[in-house]
């Protein structure tokens, strides 16, 4: 018995214990805008300037400058490595900030929370993490929107499988929505994806060789906009009869392919991505869907609102006697392509319904020394607004521009 107890205690002592490392930063953003704009996260996540809104005297009400200083993107995280499981190295991450839901937008929220198993050539990730459509390459701007809506931006609960061999990585992922959601009759909600039952799917192939990377992927989404609907008929005596019915409509779908590439040599870096978006408001892109047919029984058919978006940036790192500088030049462009069919009912989308195209130029510089970083970014975003036709393709446009000056002070730990 004593020998058995000694073996048990010795085995317990020999068992590998998890390693936990705390990380994070305190980050302050101060931003100045020359006009009212579409934003989120207390105006720190920037989308686009609003269209002209003229008063009785012809003055543009939206031509109103504003400024704010906030610390809600301060971040805390834990990186965890643990013992092997089924021959795989195990790790986990939990990460949060203070930009969650709430009237003051100072609610602690989960950014990432996942566990990962990694073998020699493959890995499995389960939990909330960056959407794989953007996880391998993001713009080097330091503003919170990180290049959106010219590029996808999302974190989602997911089951992700990666296979790596000789520089190639193949990815297959099933995802559900939570914080970044589709639009619909009840506003922005994860219920449309939940009620569709089928998960969002993403497939990607990527190749890396030294400082060169290239890849392509496709996102497949199906959502159920309505669970029920009301339909009015006329009775035998001319009376109006309104009843509620369970929806048996086809799902609203979206297919969003993208291609990307990057190259790094020495202190220089080059990156770019092009995305064709269908019903991709859950990816923070300018797109959605609309009602293209209303049947006699009150049910509806949906068509996608499409767009194409792309970005390119150049970075240059410069080593100083104390610290280093990172210069970044960012260009983004997106174009509303409308729907392939006439819209006969409501539309549900991210962005303004009368937007034709948008472009942004955003140079920035970031100075880092030890734990401190300080930077400034100048964003010039122009939107061509106009008149949409029955397919929400826009003509007769006029340009509206916002100039944003964003400064950041960050202390890393």
C-alpha positions in Angstrom: 0.0 0.0 0.0 2.8 2.4 0.9 4.5 1.6 -2.4 1.3 2.4 -4.3 0.8 5.7 -2.5 4.4 6.6 -3.2 3.9 5.9 -6.9 0.7 7.9 -7.0 2.3 10.9 -5.2 5.3 10.8 -7.4 3.2 10.7 -10.5 1.1 13.7 -9.3 4.3 15.6 -8.7 5.6 14.7 -12.1 2.4 15.9 -13.8 3.1 19.1 -15.8 1.4 22.1 -14.4 -0.2 24.8 -16.6 1.8 28.0 -17.2 -0.2 31.2 -17.0 1.1 34.6 -18.3 -0.7 37.9 -17.8 -0.5 40.5 -20.5 -2.3 43.6 -21.6 -2.1 47.3 -21.9 -3.7 50.6 -20.8 -4.7 52.4 -24.0 -6.1 55.9 -24.4 -7.5 57.3 -27.7 -8.2 60.9 -28.4 -10.0 61.5 -31.7 -11.2 64.7 -33.5 -13.7 64.6 -36.4 -14.7 67.4 -38.7 -18.3 66.0 -39.1 -20.9 63.6 -37.8 -20.1 60.0 -38.7 -21.3 56.4 -38.4 -19.4 54.9 -35.6 -19.6 52.3 -32.8 -17.8 51.7 -29.4 -18.4 55.2 -28.2 -17.3 56.6 -31.6 -13.9 55.0 -31.5 -14.7 52.3 -34.1 -15.1 54.5 -37.3 -17.1 53.6 -40.4 -17.9 56.6 -42.6 -19.0 60.2 -42.6 -22.8 60.8 -42.7 -24.5 62.3 -45.7 -25.5 66.0 -45.8 -28.6 66.9 -43.7 -29.8 70.3 -44.7 -31.9 72.6 -42.5 -34.4 75.2 -43.7 -31.6 77.6 -44.5 -29.5 75.1 -46.4 -27.0 74.5 -43.7 -25.5 71.0 -43.3 -26.5 69.9 -39.8 -24.0 67.0 -40.0 -21.1 69.4 -40.6 -20.5 69.4 -36.9 -17.0 68.8 -35.5 -16.6 66.7 -32.3 -13.8 65.3 -30.1 -13.5 62.6 -27.4 -10.9 60.9 -25.1 -11.6 57.4 -23.9 -9.8 54.4 -22.3 -12.4 51.7 -22.8 -10.2 49.6 -25.1 -7.8 48.9 -22.2 -7.1 45.2 -22.4 -6.4 42.3 -20.0 -5.5 38.8 -21.1 -4.1 35.4 -20.0 -2.0 33.1 -22.2 -2.0 29.6 -20.8 0.0 26.6 -21.8 -0.7 23.2 -20.4 0.1 19.5 -20.5 -0.2 17.3 -23.6 -3.6 15.9 -24.5 -3.9 13.1 -27.0 -0.4 13.8 -28.2 -1.1 17.5 -28.8 0.4 20.6 -27.2 -2.4 22.4 -25.4 -2.9 26.1 -24.9 -5.6 28.6 -24.1 -6.3 32.3 -24.1 -8.8 34.5 -22.4 -8.8 38.2 -23.3 -11.2 41.1 -22.4 -11.6 44.8 -22.6 -14.1 47.4 -21.4 -15.9 48.1 -24.6 -18.8 45.8 -24.0 -22.6 46.3 -24.2 -24.2 48.9 -21.9 -25.4 52.5 -21.9 -22.0 53.8 -20.9 -20.0 51.3 -23.0 -17.8 50.5 -20.1 -18.8 46.9 -19.5 -16.2 44.2 -19.3 -16.5 41.9 -22.3 -14.9 38.8 -23.7 -12.8 39.5 -26.8 -11.2 36.0 -27.0 -11.7 32.8 -25.0 -10.5 29.6 -26.6 -8.6 26.3 -26.1 -6.3 25.0 -28.7 -4.7 21.6 -29.4 -1.7 21.5 -31.7 0.0 18.5 -33.3 3.0 18.5 -35.6 1.0 19.4 -38.8 -2.5 20.2 -37.6 -4.4 22.1 -34.9 -7.9 22.4 -33.5 -9.2 25.6 -31.9 -12.5 25.8 -30.0 -13.9 29.0 -28.6 -14.2 32.7 -29.4 -11.3 34.1 -31.5 -10.6 36.3 -34.5 -12.6 35.3 -37.5 -10.2 33.3 -39.8 -11.0 35.6 -42.7 -8.8 38.2 -41.1 -6.8 36.4 -38.4 -3.7 35.9 -40.5 -3.3 39.4 -41.9 -4.6 42.8 -40.7 -3.7 46.3 -41.7 -1.0 48.0 -39.6 -3.0 51.1 -38.7 -3.5 51.5 -35.0 -7.1 53.0 -35.1 -9.6 50.7 -33.5 -11.5 49.7 -36.7 -8.3 48.2 -38.1 -9.2 49.0 -41.7 -12.9 48.2 -41.6 -15.2 48.5 -43.6 -12.7 48.0 -46.4 -11.7 44.7 -44.9 -13.6 42.1 -42.8 -13.5 42.6 -39.0 -15.0 40.1 -36.6 -14.4 37.8 -33.6 -16.7 34.8 -33.4 -17.3 31.6 -31.4 -15.9 28.8 -33.7 -14.5 25.4 -34.2 -11.4 25.7 -36.4 -9.2 23.1 -38.0 -5.8 24.0 -39.6 -3.5 21.7 -41.5 0.1 22.8 -42.2 2.6 21.2 -44.5 5.6 22.6 -46.5 4.5 26.3 -46.2 0.8 25.6 -47.0 -2.0 26.0 -44.5 -5.5 24.7 -45.1 -8.3 26.0 -42.8 -11.8 24.8 -42.3 -14.0 26.6 -39.7 -17.6 26.5 -38.4 -18.7 29.7 -36.7 -21.6 31.2 -34.9 -22.3 34.9 -34.3 -22.2 36.7 -31.0 -20.8 40.2 -30.9 -20.5 40.9 -34.6 -24.0 40.1 -36.0 -26.2 40.3 -39.1 -28.9 42.9 -39.6 -32.5 42.1 -39.9 -36.1 43.1 -39.1 -35.2 43.3 -35.3 -32.0 45.3 -35.9 -28.6 43.7 -35.4 -28.8 40.3 -33.7 -27.2 36.9 -33.5 -30.7 35.3 -33.5 -30.9 35.3 -37.3 -27.9 33.0 -37.5 -29.0 31.0 -34.5 -32.5 30.3 -35.9 -31.0 29.2 -39.3 -29.3 26.3 -37.3 -26.6 25.7 -39.9 -23.3 27.4 -38.9 -21.4 29.9 -40.9 -18.6 28.2 -42.8 -15.2 29.5 -43.8 -12.5 27.7 -46.0 -9.1 29.1 -46.7 -5.8 28.1 -48.4 -2.6 30.0 -47.6 1.0 29.7 -48.6 4.0 31.2 -46.7 7.6 31.3 -47.8 10.0 33.6 -46.0 8.6 37.1 -46.0 6.0 36.3 -48.7 2.4 35.2 -48.0 -0.5 34.7 -50.3 -4.0 33.2 -49.8 -7.6 33.0 -50.6 -10.8 32.0 -48.8 -14.5 32.0 -48.9 -17.2 32.6 -46.2 -20.6 31.0 -46.5 -23.5 32.4 -44.4 -27.2 31.5 -44.1 -29.5 33.3 -41.8 -33.3 33.2 -41.0 -34.6 36.8 -40.9 -38.1 35.9 -39.6 -39.6 33.2 -37.4 -43.2 34.4 -38.1 -45.1 37.0 -40.0 -48.6 38.5 -40.2 -50.7 38.3 -43.4 -54.0 40.1 -44.1 -56.7 38.7 -46.3 -60.2 39.8 -47.2 -63.2 37.8 -45.8 -66.4 36.8 -47.6 -68.1 40.0 -46.3 -65.2 42.3 -47.2 -63.8 42.3 -43.7 -60.0 42.4 -43.2 -58.6 39.3 -41.4 -55.1 39.3 -40.1 -53.4 36.1 -38.9 -49.9 35.2 -37.8 -48.1 32.3 -39.5 -44.8 30.4 -38.9 -42.2 31.3 -41.5 -41.2 28.6 -44.0 -39.2 31.0 -46.2 -35.8 30.1 -47.8 -32.9 31.4 -45.8 -31.0 34.6 -46.7 -27.6 33.5 -47.8 -24.3 35.1 -48.6 -21.0 34.0 -50.3 -18.0 36.2 -49.5 -14.7 35.3 -51.2 -11.4 37.1 -50.5 -7.8 37.1 -51.7 -4.8 38.5 -49.8 -1.0 38.8 -50.0 1.8 40.3 -48.0 5.6 40.7 -48.5 8.2 41.8 -45.9 11.8 42.5 -46.6 14.0 44.2 -44.0 12.3 47.2 -42.5 9.6 47.3 -45.2 6.3 45.6 -45.3 3.5 45.4 -48.0 0.0 44.1 -47.4 -3.3 44.0 -49.3 -6.7 42.2 -49.5 -9.7 42.3 -51.8 -13.1 41.0 -50.6 -16.3 40.5 -52.5 -19.0 40.8 -49.9 -22.5 39.3 -50.0 -24.7 39.8 -46.9 -21.6 40.4 -44.8 -22.7 42.9 -42.3 -21.5 40.4 -39.6 -18.0 41.0 -41.0 -18.4 44.8 -40.6 -18.5 45.3 -44.4 -20.8 47.4 -46.5 -23.4 44.8 -47.6 -26.6 43.1 -46.5 -29.8 41.7 -48.1 -33.3 42.8 -49.1 -36.7 41.5 -50.0 -36.9 40.8 -53.7 -40.3 39.1 -53.9 -43.4 38.9 -51.7 -45.6 35.9 -52.3 -49.4 35.8 -52.2 -49.3 34.0 -48.8 -47.1 36.8 -47.3 -43.8 34.9 -47.3 -40.7 36.6 -48.8 -37.7 35.9 -50.9 -34.4 37.6 -50.2 -31.5 38.8 -52.4 -28.1 39.8 -51.3 -26.8 43.4 -51.4 -23.2 43.2 -52.7 -20.1 45.2 -52.5 -16.4 44.9 -53.2 -13.8 46.3 -50.9 -10.0 46.4 -50.8 -7.1 47.9 -49.0 -3.3 48.2 -49.3 -0.7 49.4 -46.8 3.0 50.0 -46.7 5.0 50.0 -43.5 8.5 51.2 -42.7 10.2 50.5 -39.4 13.0 52.8 -38.2 15.3 51.9 -35.3 16.3 54.8 -33.2 18.9 55.1 -30.4 16.0 54.8 -28.0 13.0 53.0 -29.3 11.7 52.7 -32.8 9.3 54.4 -35.3 6.7 52.6 -37.4 5.5 54.5 -40.4 2.3 53.3 -42.2 0.5 54.4 -45.3 -3.0 52.9 -45.7 -5.4 53.1 -48.7 -8.9 51.7 -48.7 -11.7 51.6 -51.3 -15.2 50.0 -51.3 -17.9 50.1 -53.9 -21.6 49.3 -53.5 -22.7 46.9 -56.2 -26.4 46.7 -55.2 -28.6 43.7 -55.7 -29.0 41.5 -58.8 -32.8 41.8 -58.5 -35.3 44.6 -57.9 -35.9 45.3 -54.2 -39.6 45.3 -53.4 -39.5 45.5 -49.6 -37.2 46.4 -46.8 -33.4 46.1 -46.9 -31.1 45.3 -44.0 -27.5 46.3 -44.3 -24.5 47.9 -42.7 -23.7 51.4 -43.9 -25.9 54.0 -45.6 -28.5 52.9 -48.1 -27.6 55.7 -50.6 -23.8 55.1 -50.6 -22.2 54.5 -53.9 -18.5 54.2 -53.0 -16.0 55.2 -50.3 -12.3 55.6 -50.1 -9.8 56.4 -47.3 -6.2 57.6 -47.0 -4.7 57.1 -43.6 -1.0 57.8 -42.9 0.2 57.2 -39.3 3.4 57.0 -37.2 3.9 55.1 -34.0 6.8 55.6 -31.6 7.6 52.7 -29.2 10.2 52.7 -26.4 10.2 50.0 -23.8 6.6 49.6 -22.5 5.3 52.9 -23.9 3.8 53.6 -27.4 2.5 56.9 -28.7 1.2 57.6 -32.1 -0.9 59.8 -34.4 -3.0 58.8 -37.4 -4.6 61.1 -39.9 -7.7 59.7 -41.7 -9.4 61.3 -44.7 -12.6 59.4 -45.6 -14.8 60.4 -48.5 -18.2 58.9 -49.4 -20.0 59.4 -52.7 -23.7 59.6 -51.7 -26.5 59.7 -54.3 -29.9 58.3 -55.4 -30.5 54.5 -55.2 -32.6 52.8 -57.9 -34.8 49.8 -57.4 -31.7 47.5 -57.1 -30.0 50.0 -54.7 -27.3 50.9 -57.3 -26.6 54.6 -56.7 -26.2 57.4 -59.2 -26.1 61.3 -59.3 -23.6 61.3 -56.5 -21.9 64.0 -54.4 -18.9 63.7 -52.1 -18.9 64.1 -48.4 -15.5 64.0 -46.5 -14.5 63.6 -42.8 -11.1 64.3 -41.5 -10.2 62.4 -38.4 -7.1 63.0 -36.2 -6.5 60.1 -33.9 -3.8 60.0 -31.2 -3.0 57.1 -29.0 -1.0 56.6 -25.8 -0.5 52.9 -24.7 1.3 51.3 -21.8 2.1 47.6 -22.4 2.6 45.0 -19.7 
